[in-house]
Amino acid sequence: MKLLVLGSGGREHALAWKLHESQRMEELYCAPGNAGIAQEAECIPVDLSQLKAVVALAKKLRADLTIVGPEAPLVAGIVDEFEKEGLAIIGPNKAASRLEGSKVFAKEFMRRHGIPTARFEVAETFEDAIKALVRFPLPVVVKADGLAAGKGVVVARNHAEAEQAVQDFMVRKTLGTAGDRVIIEECLTGEETSFIVLTDGRAILPMVPTQDHKALLDGDQGPNTGGMGAYSDDSILTEALHDEILRSMVAPTLAGMEMEGSPYRGFLYCGLMMTPAGPMLLEYNVRLGDPEAQPILMRLRSDLTDLLVASREGQLASVDVHWSPNPSICVVLTSKGYPAKPETDKTITGYEAVEALGGVKIFHSATRFEDHQLLTTGGRVMGVTAIAEDLPSAIQRAYAGVNKLQFEGMHFRNDIGAKALKRVPKITAPKRTRVPKAERPASRK
């Protein structure tokens, strides 16, 4: 098969790496790609915001299947454009992608379909947002409605911070039109978990569980980012919690989207808070997470192409998937100034030594080769991902790789996966799961 991956980050590098291993892969392309992806696939420059140009590229390459990595093309309607031309693509259409494209739509969807989530209010104006703030206890969460690359959520410890966030989003327009509307939300306590599935609209194939680390600094301090690292370990969820999430969140989401005329297909990411009262849904993503994709795909033992083709053809229920029982971890390296104003064009050294380590892989996010040098091109530069027989060994292996890398201003967290070291594994990797219609709860109006 001729396969085309859309995107240029660490998630897309992980996808290309895993697809390159496929027995069904004949030709592999990535648009636009990065320096690391170029080692796995032929990279072709293209502006993903120009949907017609992307469609034309897929036609020119005669791609048998296109896999969309980032959220922006999905929210813009890339799937709709491909399907108009009869081209095979993995991902939800524009209507279904509203689950990520609009946090207001997503929260109101959760309310309509009885999906457990935090109490919230939607504010259409600055004045409405300020009035809403006093109706919530501190700390309080302020969320921008639109896409913000992981930077549209502020957990405010006091009213001054909350009002500043509203001012930034709605008045100063620091996120552009993404902050035209905001959500004021109850702040939940617990540990966050990323629960990602692949679905053909009927069958549900859970990925192994992961936990992201969004804050910039150790101990979950500092501003939120697109993700400073993630680990995957079966101890993250008990079997009972795993089943509860499928029953109370994933299944009603798919049923609700179908009921509202927007059947959902592709990867679905449920960002959860594991509270003392049980799991609560914080947000949806309509694609694989980044950096969660890196440790997830490191554990996948099945042929990824087989899973994607089955999803596209509505045959996911007939596919078996195999996962490594070993935990994995990804540590993200970022540039000085990230996430606000990252410095670029810094020379990266030591990557050859990392690739020589066993069980370790560098997934590039913002890199390019120029004059035989590897340079940084953005904020999140690369993720060092490792797998080992137990989590302490995986952590040690990943940081051994990190310590071999250098570039001016390099920053990373030192505590990725540390929370999990106190846990005892309780479940095995998830099997494929099909949710019959009879088990799907009806919409609550």
C-alpha positions as semicolon CSV with decimal commas, in nm:
position;residue;x (nm);y (nm);z (nm)
1;M;0,000;0,000;0,000
2;K;0,096;0,361;-0,057
3;L;0,052;0,544;0,275
4;L;0,049;0,919;0,340
5;V;0,086;1,070;0,688
6;L;-0,015;1,435;0,736
7;G;0,176;1,637;0,995
8;S;0,520;1,731;1,119
9;G;0,537;1,652;1,490
10;G;0,642;1,373;1,722
11;R;0,307;1,199;1,684
12;E;0,350;1,188;1,308
13;H;0,707;1,059;1,342
14;A;0,577;0,780;1,566
15;L;0,306;0,697;1,312
16;A;0,554;0,693;1,026
17;W;0,796;0,476;1,226
18;K;0,526;0,220;1,304
19;L;0,383;0,225;0,951
20;H;0,734;0,177;0,811
21;E;0,741;-0,158;0,994
22;S;0,417;-0,273;0,828
23;Q;0,423;-0,575;0,600
24;R;0,163;-0,400;0,382
25;M;0,359;-0,078;0,332
26;E;0,508;-0,037;-0,014
27;E;0,560;0,339;-0,026
28;L;0,543;0,580;0,268
29;Y;0,511;0,958;0,245
30;C;0,472;1,235;0,499
31;A;0,361;1,593;0,439
32;P;0,531;1,810;0,544
33;G;0,733;1,595;0,788
34;N;1,055;1,680;0,971
35;A;1,419;1,571;0,986
36;G;1,342;1,256;1,184
37;I;1,045;1,152;0,973
38;A;1,269;1,180;0,666
39;Q;1,452;0,873;0,796
40;E;1,127;0,671;0,776
41;A;0,940;0,826;0,483
42;E;0,970;1,059;0,186
43;C;0,880;1,405;0,311
44;I;0,694;1,644;0,082
45;P;0,643;2,013;0,168
46;V;0,279;2,118;0,179
47;D;0,071;2,368;0,377
48;L;-0,187;2,160;0,564
49;S;-0,418;2,460;0,590
50;Q;-0,458;2,448;0,211
51;L;-0,697;2,154;0,191
52;K;-0,723;2,149;-0,188
53;A;-0,345;2,127;-0,216
54;V;-0,339;1,832;0,025
55;V;-0,607;1,653;-0,175
56;A;-0,411;1,717;-0,495
57;L;-0,100;1,572;-0,334
58;A;-0,280;1,254;-0,228
59;K;-0,410;1,216;-0,583
60;K;-0,068;1,272;-0,733
61;L;0,088;1,013;-0,502
62;R;-0,203;0,773;-0,559
63;A;-0,212;0,720;-0,185
64;D;-0,419;0,418;-0,083
65;L;-0,471;0,557;0,268
66;T;-0,403;0,893;0,432
67;I;-0,360;0,926;0,809
68;V;-0,418;1,268;0,964
69;G;-0,199;1,352;1,263
70;P;-0,286;1,705;1,388
71;E;-0,623;1,845;1,481
72;A;-0,633;2,163;1,269
73;P;-0,686;1,992;0,928
74;L;-0,955;1,769;1,080
75;V;-1,142;2,064;1,229
76;A;-1,108;2,246;0,895
77;G;-1,274;1,954;0,711
78;I;-0,990;1,763;0,542
79;V;-1,182;1,436;0,571
80;D;-1,483;1,584;0,394
81;E;-1,262;1,708;0,110
82;F;-1,096;1,367;0,069
83;E;-1,426;1,181;0,073
84;K;-1,570;1,412;-0,196
85;E;-1,290;1,284;-0,420
86;G;-1,331;0,920;-0,319
87;L;-0,997;0,914;-0,133
88;A;-0,948;0,692;0,171
89;I;-0,855;0,880;0,489
90;I;-0,850;0,811;0,863
91;G;-1,017;1,066;1,090
92;P;-1,353;1,222;1,179
93;N;-1,528;1,461;0,942
94;K;-1,570;1,832;1,007
95;A;-1,897;1,797;1,196
96;A;-1,763;1,525;1,424
97;S;-1,437;1,718;1,478
98;R;-1,631;1,987;1,664
99;L;-1,567;1,771;1,971
100;E;-1,219;1,923;1,973
101;G;-1,267;2,230;1,759
102;S;-1,511;2,385;2,005
103;K;-1,488;2,325;2,379
104;V;-1,831;2,485;2,412
105;F;-1,979;2,230;2,172
106;A;-1,800;1,948;2,354
107;K;-1,915;2,048;2,703
108;E;-2,273;2,101;2,591
109;F;-2,258;1,764;2,409
110;M;-2,146;1,596;2,733
111;R;-2,436;1,758;2,915
112;R;-2,687;1,649;2,651
113;H;-2,573;1,287;2,664
114;G;-2,521;1,244;3,036
115;I;-2,143;1,205;3,020
116;P;-1,979;1,278;3,359
117;T;-1,795;1,611;3,348
118;A;-1,722;1,915;3,564
119;R;-1,984;2,185;3,625
120;F;-1,939;2,473;3,378
121;E;-2,084;2,791;3,234
122;V;-2,032;2,934;2,885
123;A;-1,950;3,304;2,856
124;E;-2,008;3,487;2,528
125;T;-1,870;3,822;2,649
126;F;-1,600;3,948;2,883
127;E;-1,864;4,082;3,121
128;D;-2,047;3,748;3,132
129;A;-1,723;3,566;3,208
130;I;-1,636;3,798;3,499
131;K;-1,984;3,749;3,646
132;A;-1,959;3,370;3,608
133;L;-1,627;3,354;3,794
134;V;-1,785;3,447;4,127
135;R;-2,020;3,149;4,101
136;F;-1,732;2,899;4,116
137;P;-1,503;2,811;4,407
138;L;-1,128;2,857;4,378
139;P;-0,923;2,733;4,208
140;V;-1,126;2,776;3,890
141;V;-1,058;2,673;3,530
142;V;-1,083;2,915;3,235
143;K;-1,091;2,754;2,889
144;A;-1,081;2,915;2,547
145;D;-1,342;2,773;2,310
146;G;-1,127;2,710;2,002
147;L;-0,804;2,534;1,911
148;A;-0,506;2,666;2,107
149;A;-0,233;2,397;2,076
150;G;-0,276;2,295;2,439
151;K;-0,238;2,652;2,564
152;G;-0,604;2,750;2,599
153;V;-0,660;2,627;2,955
154;V;-0,570;2,821;3,270
155;V;-0,615;2,684;3,621
156;A;-0,648;3,003;3,825
157;R;-0,564;2,991;4,196
158;N;-0,732;3,325;4,268
159;H;-0,973;3,570;4,108
160;A;-0,694;3,794;3,983
161;E;-0,543;3,508;3,781
162;A;-0,886;3,407;3,652
163;E;-0,971;3,761;3,543
164;Q;-0,630;3,791;3,376
165;A;-0,697;3,471;3,177
166;V;-1,035;3,603;3,064
167;Q;-0,874;3,936;2,973
168;D;-0,601;3,759;2,774
169;F;-0,841;3,532;2,585
170;M;-1,136;3,763;2,521
171;V;-0,991;4,116;2,513
172;R;-0,620;4,094;2,430
173;K;-0,691;3,804;2,187
174;T;-0,370;3,621;2,276
175;L;-0,518;3,308;2,112
176;G;-0,689;3,489;1,825
177;T;-1,048;3,389;1,760
178;A;-1,006;3,077;1,979
179;G;-1,084;3,298;2,279
180;D;-1,398;3,466;2,144
181;R;-1,597;3,250;2,387
182;V;-1,474;3,098;2,712
183;I;-1,584;2,830;2,952
184;I;-1,569;2,885;3,328
185;E;-1,537;2,543;3,483
186;E;-1,519;2,376;3,822
187;C;-1,165;2,261;3,903
188;L;-1,158;1,886;3,963
189;T;-0,899;1,714;4,180
190;G;-0,726;1,385;4,107
191;E;-0,488;1,249;3,846
192;E;-0,530;1,306;3,474
193;T;-0,541;1,008;3,238
194;S;-0,547;0,992;2,860
195;F;-0,786;0,726;2,728
196;I;-0,759;0,687;2,350
197;V;-0,952;0,454;2,123
198;L;-0,969;0,376;1,753
199;T;-1,323;0,332;1,622
200;D;-1,501;0,264;1,295
201;G;-1,817;0,414;1,443
202;R;-1,934;0,082;1,585
203;A;-1,646;-0,120;1,726
204;I;-1,413;0,031;1,983
205;L;-1,045;-0,060;1,999
206;P;-0,889;0,086;2,317
207;M;-0,526;0,184;2,316
208;V;-0,312;0,112;2,623
209;P;-0,365;0,381;2,890
210;T;-0,133;0,680;2,916
211;Q;-0,075;0,979;3,141
212;D;0,039;1,312;2,998
213;H;0,238;1,579;3,183
214;K;0,112;1,914;3,055
215;A;0,277;2,159;3,297
216;L;0,613;2,302;3,193
217;L;0,799;2,238;3,519
218;D;0,860;1,950;3,759
219;G;0,585;1,881;4,010
220;D;0,316;1,999;3,765
221;Q;0,419;2,362;3,813
222;G;0,427;2,640;3,556
223;P;0,207;2,708;3,252
224;N;0,029;2,439;3,054
225;T;0,199;2,324;2,735
226;G;0,124;2,088;2,448
227;G;0,277;1,813;2,663
228;M;0,616;1,768;2,833
229;G;0,606;1,390;2,830
230;A;0,388;1,085;2,883
231;Y;0,414;0,728;2,998
232;S;0,208;0,416;2,933
233;D;0,170;0,151;3,200
234;D;-0,110;-0,091;3,278
235;S;-0,117;0,024;3,641
236;I;-0,277;0,354;3,532
237;L;-0,625;0,196;3,521
238;T;-0,786;-0,097;3,695
239;E;-0,995;-0,329;3,482
240;A;-1,311;-0,196;3,648
241;L;-1,221;0,166;3,568
242;H;-1,126;0,070;3,213
243;D;-1,470;-0,083;3,158
244;E;-1,648;0,208;3,328
245;I;-1,481;0,460;3,096
246;L;-1,589;0,259;2,792
247;R;-1,946;0,230;2,922
248;S;-2,004;0,579;3,061
249;M;-1,796;0,793;2,825
250;V;-1,674;0,634;2,502
251;A;-1,990;0,442;2,411
252;P;-2,232;0,732;2,478
253;T;-2,003;0,966;2,285
254;L;-2,022;0,748;1,975
255;A;-2,394;0,691;2,020
256;G;-2,454;1,063;2,074
257;M;-2,259;1,164;1,765
258;E;-2,450;0,913;1,554
259;M;-2,780;1,033;1,703
260;E;-2,693;1,393;1,616
261;G;-2,610;1,303;1,257
262;S;-2,230;1,311;1,283
263;P;-2,106;0,949;1,305
264;Y;-1,757;0,938;1,451
265;R;-1,469;0,742;1,293
266;G;-1,097;0,752;1,367
267;F;-0,899;0,810;1,685
268;L;-1,092;0,954;1,981
269;Y;-0,903;1,091;2,280
270;C;-1,081;1,129;2,613
271;G;-0,889;1,346;2,858
272;L;-1,001;1,230;3,202
273;M;-0,965;1,336;3,564
274;M;-0,970;1,040;3,800
275;T;-1,155;1,200;4,092
276;P;-1,250;1,038;4,427
277;A;-1,606;1,016;4,287
278;G;-1,490;0,838;3,971
279;P;-1,364;0,936;3,625
280;M;-1,480;1,270;3,482
281;L;-1,433;1,379;3,122
282;L;-1,232;1,700;3,086
283;E;-1,203;1,726;2,709
284;Y;-1,201;1,546;2,376
285;N;-0,930;1,535;2,113
286;V;-1,021;1,400;1,770
287;R;-0,681;1,241;1,701
288;L;-0,397;1,062;1,872
289;G;-0,242;1,262;2,150
290;D;0,108;1,404;2,131
291;P;0,317;1,294;2,323
292;E;0,086;1,003;2,416
293;A;0,116;0,850;2,068
294;Q;0,486;0,789;2,117
295;P;0,467;0,552;2,419
296;I;0,145;0,394;2,286
297;L;0,294;0,303;1,949
298;M;0,614;0,188;2,118
299;R;0,401;-0,080;2,290
300;L;0,198;-0,182;1,983
301;R;0,295;-0,524;1,848
302;S;0,024;-0,557;1,583
303;D;0,054;-0,418;1,230
304;L;-0,076;-0,060;1,249
305;T;-0,176;-0,064;0,883
306;D;-0,406;-0,360;0,948
307;L;-0,581;-0,169;1,227
308;L;-0,622;0,147;1,021
309;V;-0,755;-0,036;0,716
310;A;-1,002;-0,228;0,933
311;S;-1,118;0,099;1,085
312;R;-1,164;0,254;0,742
313;E;-1,356;-0,048;0,611
314;G;-1,582;-0,088;0,917
315;Q;-1,419;-0,419;1,009
316;L;-1,252;-0,326;1,335
317;A;-1,457;-0,578;1,533
318;S;-1,284;-0,863;1,350
319;V;-0,930;-0,749;1,430
320;D;-0,716;-0,876;1,716
321;V;-0,453;-0,644;1,860
322;H;-0,142;-0,733;2,055
323;W;0,042;-0,507;2,296
324;S;0,371;-0,540;2,475
325;P;0,313;-0,584;2,850
326;N;0,617;-0,362;2,910
327;P;0,570;0,003;3,008
328;S;0,701;0,289;2,796
329;I;0,780;0,656;2,851
330;C;0,840;0,967;2,639
331;V;1,037;1,268;2,770
332;V;0,990;1,582;2,561
333;L;1,278;1,826;2,507
334;T;1,177;2,188;2,452
335;S;1,346;2,510;2,348
336;K;1,426;2,803;2,573
337;G;1,124;3,034;2,589
338;Y;0,866;2,759;2,528
339;P;0,565;2,780;2,530
340;A;0,545;3,159;2,489
341;K;0,835;3,252;2,256
342;P;1,060;2,954;2,182
343;E;1,406;3,016;2,046
344;T;1,498;2,830;1,726
345;D;1,789;2,743;1,499
346;K;1,994;2,583;1,777
347;T;2,231;2,299;1,686
348;I;2,140;1,958;1,831
349;T;2,416;1,713;1,915
350;G;2,430;1,362;2,062
351;Y;2,141;1,211;1,870
352;E;2,357;0,942;1,710
353;A;2,452;0,815;2,057
354;V;2,086;0,793;2,162
355;E;1,993;0,587;1,858
356;A;2,266;0,339;1,958
357;L;2,095;0,266;2,290
358;G;1,869;-0,040;2,302
359;G;1,497;0,013;2,355
360;V;1,518;0,389;2,294
361;K;1,386;0,592;2,001
362;I;1,398;0,967;1,930
363;F;1,078;1,102;1,779
364;H;1,141;1,442;1,620
365;S;0,891;1,726;1,653
366;A;1,057;2,048;1,539
367;T;1,384;1,974;1,360
368;R;1,551;2,019;1,024
369;F;1,883;1,929;0,867
370;E;2,088;2,214;0,722
371;D;2,454;2,198;0,615
372;H;2,487;1,856;0,777
373;Q;2,365;1,991;1,112
374;L;2,044;1,906;1,299
375;L;1,870;2,230;1,405
376;T;1,568;2,319;1,619
377;T;1,270;2,479;1,444
378;G;1,014;2,522;1,721
379;G;0,920;2,482;2,085
380;R;0,876;2,109;2,132
381;V;1,189;1,977;1,964
382;M;1,189;1,599;2,016
383;G;1,076;1,322;2,247
384;V;1,305;1,050;2,379
385;T;1,091;0,737;2,410
386;A;1,193;0,414;2,580
387;I;1,043;0,076;2,666
388;A;1,164;-0,174;2,927
389;E;1,048;-0,467;3,137
390;D;0,934;-0,237;3,419
391;L;0,862;0,133;3,460
392;P;1,171;0,226;3,664
393;S;1,390;0,068;3,395
394;A;1,199;0,249;3,117
395;I;1,240;0,582;3,300
396;Q;1,611;0,520;3,353
397;R;1,655;0,424;2,988
398;A;1,470;0,733;2,858
399;Y;1,668;0,975;3,073
400;A;1,992;0,803;2,975
401;G;1,898;0,901;2,620
402;V;1,802;1,256;2,723
403;N;2,138;1,305;2,892
404;K;2,322;1,234;2,566
405;L;2,142;1,516;2,383
406;Q;2,239;1,881;2,386
407;F;2,127;2,209;2,235
408;E;2,142;2,562;2,370
409;G;1,852;2,632;2,609
410;M;1,735;2,267;2,616
411;H;1,467;2,211;2,880
412;F;1,287;1,898;3,002
413;R;1,103;1,773;3,307
414;N;1,285;1,536;3,539
415;D;0,976;1,363;3,679
416;I;0,794;1,205;3,384
417;G;0,635;0,882;3,511
418;A;0,738;0,942;3,873
419;K;0,380;0,934;4,003
420;A;0,334;0,580;3,877
421;L;0,624;0,430;4,068
422;K;0,402;0,382;4,374
423;R;0,143;0,185;4,179
424;V;0,121;-0,192;4,136
425;P;0,010;-0,317;3,791
426;K;-0,350;-0,440;3,811
427;I;-0,461;-0,517;3,455
428;T;-0,322;-0,655;3,135
429;A;-0,322;-0,459;2,812
430;P;-0,676;-0,407;2,677
431;K;-0,828;-0,639;2,420
432;R;-1,045;-0,517;2,134
433;T;-1,392;-0,420;2,249
434;R;-1,720;-0,399;2,061
435;V;-2,008;-0,212;2,218
436;P;-2,346;-0,345;2,097
437;K;-2,619;-0,091;2,033
438;A;-2,824;-0,224;2,326
439;E;-2,553;-0,115;2,571
440;R;-2,538;0,241;2,446
441;P;-2,729;0,478;2,673
442;A;-2,995;0,696;2,519
443;S;-2,945;1,070;2,497
444;R;-3,062;1,279;2,791
445;K;-3,251;1,585;2,682
